[in-house]
Amino acid sequence: MIKKYSIVSFVLLTVIAILGILLCVCPFSVPASTDQYNGFLNSIQKGIDLNGGVTAIYNCELSGNSNEDLPSLIDNSLVKIENLLEQENYPEMSIVRQGENKVRVEVSGAISDSEVFAYLQSGNELSFTLEQASDSVDPTVYLNGDNLTNVSVYYDYESEGYGFTFTFSNQGRAELQQLKERAELTSSSTIYIYFGEVSSENLLGEITSDTISGNSFSFVVNSSNAIASNTTELSRTLYEIVGSSLGYEISLIEASAVSPILGQNTLLYIGIASLVLIMVIYVALYIRYGTLGLLGILTNVFSLIIYLFLLQAIPFITLNLAGIFGSLLALMTCVISMSIIFEKIKKEYALGKKIHLSCRGGLKKALWPILDSHFILILASIFIWIFAPSSLKIFGITLILGALVSMFSSLVILRYLIKIYLPLNSKNAKAMRLYRDKNVKELKDEIVVVVENEQNTNPDKGGEIA
């Protein structure tokens, strides 16, 4: 009965492993739906060095007779551009100052969208007034967008229209509060927002003074404005607003596609190399440990499925070459953990214990070495994640994730597989590559129990049987 349960369990686990592999690598259309399932592997976000992307270079110039330090202005404004591009959900991006007066922007996965970078130009400016512009009224401008720190687009379901959220710096907050106080002295308490020349056709939206909370507020785009019903123009306006708030004039010099570092077939080459490495490891496990090695292979398959699922499920993970190396190191960590367990089992059997007692003792003695090594690895990975450059942070993230999956696989999955395997093989030690030391005979169960009890009460013996 126990053997039948073990056989059924292994059949089910093998079927689950095969289904998991298919879910990892095989795309397919979802039945009764227009959705396409791409597989865990294809759904992982990939960086510029693996997937290519777009590089845009901008020229920056001080406006008017300004005598401010241009490099410092550029460095302080890069976060505005980064906040803007984050709204496009690019998997990876890099915004840096290049030389004294240029900004270099690199984003991944945007080869077909390079035209959006032309939107980030200087030109029109924001204007805040307390009167609505008309042919007979030329309102006074009390505030502009120089102190904007972040601009984002949102959809207002109540009015069924798009809107903007403006966030100001501390200096801009003080100016915004002064404008709010001025508005409260008017009959309507209304503030009008224009982008471009202050005229009726350029009215972006309007707010009341009670809409302003701290240093930010939101408003719906005026329905008469051309961008209200055109998402392309809305996106263009968003970029232009940010461009006008940088404190200097910015213009696009060039935008060009970037190929993956190792060429267009980078992912194919990495995939083939990884598959060869995995196959070599699996063959070595079987040669060294026999059926124990087969259990290790099945365990590792489950760990890879879990690991790939987590890589595509965690939104902030973008895989690059550093992440690939971290993932391969995580794979080796899992294999080493299993090897520690197998070696402990072999050592226990070599001392004269039966197979089931050797497995129990090996798992028990491998626990702390595995926990210690993984704790050190996780600690080192956290330091890499915190202190490494942005391009190497993913190395630490993939190592942390791999260490956690490795611990679960070796201490939970492998333990369970060994437990259900023992009823199928409790006597054929050669199949598990287990051998006795010379002149060592098999110990009786009760002798082993006595010896183990002595070890528990007298730890000075170091766990060895004389």
N, C-alpha and C positions, 0 to 999 in steps of 0.2 A: 504493500500500500504506500509506504514511504517512497520507494523507488518510483512508483507510478506518478506520485505527486512531483518528484524531482524532474522526471522526464517531461511532464506536461508544462512545468514551470519554465524549463529551458526552451521548449518549443515556443511558448508564448513570448518569452524574452527575446528570442531570436527574431520572431516576427515583428515585435515592437522595434527592435534595433534596425531592421531593414526598412520599416516604415519611416523611422526617424531619419535614416540616411536619405531616403527619397524626398522627405520634406525639406532636408537641408539643401539639396542640389537640383531638384526637378521643378521647373515652373509648369503651371497648368491653369486652365480656365476653371473658375469656380462654377459648378453646376447650378443651373437656374439663376444665373447672375451674369452681369457684364464685367465683373471683377476678374483680375488676373492675379494668381498667386505666384510669386517669384522665387520662393524658397528662402531659407534663412541666409544662405551664403550670398545670394544676389541682393538681399535686402539690407545688408550691412552698409552703412554710409562709408564712402571711401574718399580719401584725401586727394590733393592735387598730384602727389607723386605716384599715385596708383591709377587715378581716374582722369587726370588732366583737368583743365579748367580754362580760366581767362585771366590775363594780366592787363591791367589798365594803368597808364602812367599819366598823371596830371601835372600841369605847370601851375605854380602859385606865385602871385605877385601882390605886393602891398597896394591897397587902394588909395587913391588921392595922394595927399602929401604926408601920409602916415610915416612916422619914424620909428615904429615898433620893431622889435627883433623878430624877423620872419621865421627863422627856424624854431624859436620858442612858441610862436603862434601856431605853427604847423603841428608841433608835438602835442600841444594842449588841445588841438581840435580833432586829433585822430580818433578819439573815443566817440565823437559825434558821427563820424563816417562808419565806425564799427557798429554803433547802435542802429544806424540806418540799414546797413547790409544784413544785420541779424534778422530783420523783418522779412528778408527774402528766403530765409531758411537754407542758406548754402551750407553744405556739410562742413566745409573748412574754409577759412579765409585768413589773410594776412594783410595788415595795413601798416606800412612803415614809411618814414620820411627817407627820401633818396637824395643825397646831396643836400644843398642849401635850400633849394626852392622847388622840389618835386615830391610828389606823393605816389607811392607804388602800391597798388591794390591787387591782390591775387585771391581768386575764389575758385573752388572746385565745382565741377559738375554744372557749369554755366556756359558752355561753348555756344549753345543756340541763343543765349540771352545777352550777348555782349553789347547790344545796343542800349541796354539800360544804363550803362556807365556813362553814356553821353548826356544823360539827364543831369548829372551832378556838375552843374555849371553855375557861375555867378551871373547876376543880371537883375532880375526883379527882387524887390525887397518887401518885407512885411511892414505894414503900417497899422497902428492902433489909434482910432479916433473916437470921439464922443458924439460926432455928428455924422449923418449919412451923406455921402457925396452926391451932388447933383449939379445941373448946369449953373445953378445960382449960388451954390454953397461949396466952398473950398475948405474943408475941415482941417483943424490943427492936428498934427501928428504928435502924440504924446509918448509913444513907445515903438521901437522896431524889434527886429529879431536877432540883434547882435548877441544877446545873452541867453539865447536858446541853448539848452544842452541836449534835448532829445525831442524828436517829433515822430509820431506814429499814426497810422491809419486804423480806424475801426469802423464797424458797421453798426448803425443804430437801428434796431429792429422796430422800435416804436414809430419812428418817422420813415422807416424803410429807405434810409439814405446813408451815405458814407460820411465820415467825419474825421477830424484830426484831434490829437491830444498833444498839447504843448507843455513842455517842462522847462523851467528857467533855472539859471544859476542863482546863487545867493544874492549877487548884485542885481540880477534881473528880477528877483523876488521882491526886493525893496521898491524897484521902479513899478512893478506890477501892483503892489499894494497902494502906492500913491495914485496910480490910475484908477484903482478900485474906489478909493476914497473920493476922487473927482467925480466918478460916475454916479456915486450915491448922492451927490449934490444936485444931479440933474433929475428931471421929472420922470424919465423912463429908466434910469440906471443902466442904460445900454451902452455896450462897447462894440464898435464896428471894426472888423478885421479885413484889411485889403492886402492883396498880393500883387505887386506891380504898381502902376500909376493909380493914385487915389481917384477912382472914378466908379460909377455905378456898375459897369460891366466887370470890374475886377473885385467886387465884393466877395470875399471868401466865406464869410460867415459873421454871425453876431452872437454876443453873449450878454447876460445880465451880470451885474456886479456880484450877486450871491453865488454865481457859478464858480468863481475863483476860490480855490481852496489851497492855501499855502503858496507853493510855487508852480502849480500846474492847473490846467482846466481843459475841458473837452467841448467841442462844438460840432454841429452838423453843417456840412457844406451848403451854402445858399443854393436853393433849387434853380435859380436863374443863371448860376455860373456854369460854364461849359463842362467843367470837370465833374459835376454832380452825377452825371449819368455815363461817364466815360472812364472806365477803370485805367486805361492806358494813360490818359491825361492826368488822372488822379495820381498815378505812380510818378509821372514826370514832375508834377507839382511838388510832390513829397521830396524828391531829390533836389529840386531847385530851391526849396525852402531851406533845406540843410546846407546847400551850397552857399546860399546868401548869408547864413549865420556863422560862417567859419571865421570871419574877421579879416579875410583877404580874398582876392579874386582867384578863382580856380577854373581851369579850362582843361579839357581832355586833349592830350597829345596823341595817344594811340591806345587801342584796345586790340589785343591779339590772343588767339587760342594758344594754350600751353599743352603740349603732349605729356603723357606720363614719363617720369624720369628714365625708366628702362625701355621706353618705346611703347607702341600701341598694344603689344602683346604681353605687357608686364604681368597682368593677372594670370594669363595662361601659363607663363613660365613659372611664376610662383606656385601656382596650383600643381603643376607637374612635379616640381621639386619637392613640395610638401607631401604629395602622394607617394613619391619614391621613398622619402624619409620615413613616412608612416609604415609603408610595407616592409622596409628593412627592420624597423623596430619590432614589428609584429613577428617577422620570421625569427629574429633573435630571441624574442620572448618564448616562442614555441620550442626552439632548439634548446634553450637553457632550462626551461621549466615544464615542458611537456603540457599536460592537460591543465596544470596551474597557469601556464602561459596563455592557454586558450581562454581561461576565465579572465585573465588580465586583459586580453584583447577585447573581449566583450565589454568589460568594464570601461576600457578606454574609448570604445565606440560610443557608449552612453555618455561619457564625460564630454566628448567632442560635440555630440548633439546638444547637450545642455549648454555648453560654452558658446556654440554658434547661435543658439536661440537667444542667449543673453546679450551677445554682441549686437544683434539686430534689434533687440527689444529696448535696450537702454538708449534713450534719445541723444545723449551728449557724447556718445562714442563715435568717433570718425577714424576709421582705420587708415594708417599710412605705413610706410616701410618700418618705422620704429614699432608700430603696433603689430606688424607681422612677426618681427623678431621676438617681441614680448609674448605673442601667442605660441610660437614654436618653443620658447623657453617654458611656457606653462605646460605644453604637451610633455616635454621632457620631465618636468616636475612630477606630473602624474605617473609617468612610467617609472621614475626613480622610487616614488612612494610604494608602488606595487612591488618593485624589486626588493625593497627593504623587507616587506612582509614575507615574500617568498624565501628570501635568504634566512630569515628568522625561523620559518617553518622547516627549511632544510637542516638548519643547525639543531633544532629540537629533535628532528627525526634521527639525525646522526648520533645523538646521545642515547638513543635506545627507546624513545617513546613510540607509541603506536601512531598511525596516521592522524586519527581524529584528535588525539591529545597534542600532537605536534602542531596541527593547524590552530588549535585553541591557544596553545602557548605562544606560537609565532605571532598571532594577531595581537595578543596581550602585550608581548614584549616590543612589538613594533609601534605601539600607540604613541608613547612619549617621544621617540626619535622623529616620528612624522609630525607631531604637533609642534615640536621645537623648531624643526627646519622650516615649516610653513609659517610659523609666527615670525621668524627672522626675515623670511622672504616678504611677507606682508608689510612688516615694518620698513624694510628697505624700499619697497615699492611706494609706500606712502611718502617717504622722503623724496623720491624721484618725482612723484606726482606734484608735490608742493613746490619744490625748488628747481626742477629742471626747466629748460626753455619750453615754450608752448608746443613746439614740434616733437618734443620727447616726452611730454606728459602722458601721451597715450601709451607709451611703453610701461609706465608705472601702473596705469589703469588696467591694461590687459594682464599684467602680472598679478595684481590683486585679485582680479576676477578669476584668473587661472588657478591661483593658489586655493581660493575658496572651493572651486569646483573640484580640484585635485583632492582636497581633504575629504569632501563629501564622497567622491568616487571610491577612494581607497579605504576609507573607514566605514562606509555604509554599504555601498553597492557591492564592492568586492567581498566584504564580510558575508553579505547575504548569499552571493553566488557560491562561495566556499561552503556555506552551511547546507545549501540544497544539493551541492555536488557530492558531499561525503557519503550519503546513502548509496550512490552509484559506484563509488570506488573507496572502499575502506581497507583494502588489502594490497592492491597493485601499486606498490610504491614506485616501481620503475616508470610507470606511465606519468607520474608526477615528477620524475627525475629526482627522487629521494633515495639516498644511499646511507648506509651505516658506516660509522668509522670502524677501522679494523679492531677485532676482538671485542666489539660491543654487541651484546645480545639484547633482544627485545625485553623491555621491562614490563612487569605486570602492572595492571591498573592501580592496584592497592599500593604498590611500592612507589609509583609515581606520585600518588596522592600524599603519602607520608613525606616524600622528599620535598614536594611543593609546600607542604605545611611547615617543614623545617626552614625552607627559604623565606617564608613569610615571617617567621619568628626570629630568624637570624639573618638579617640582610647582609652581614659581612661576608657571606659565602659568594656574593656576587652573582647568584642565580645559576651557578654551574653545579653539575652533579659529579661527585667524585667517583 
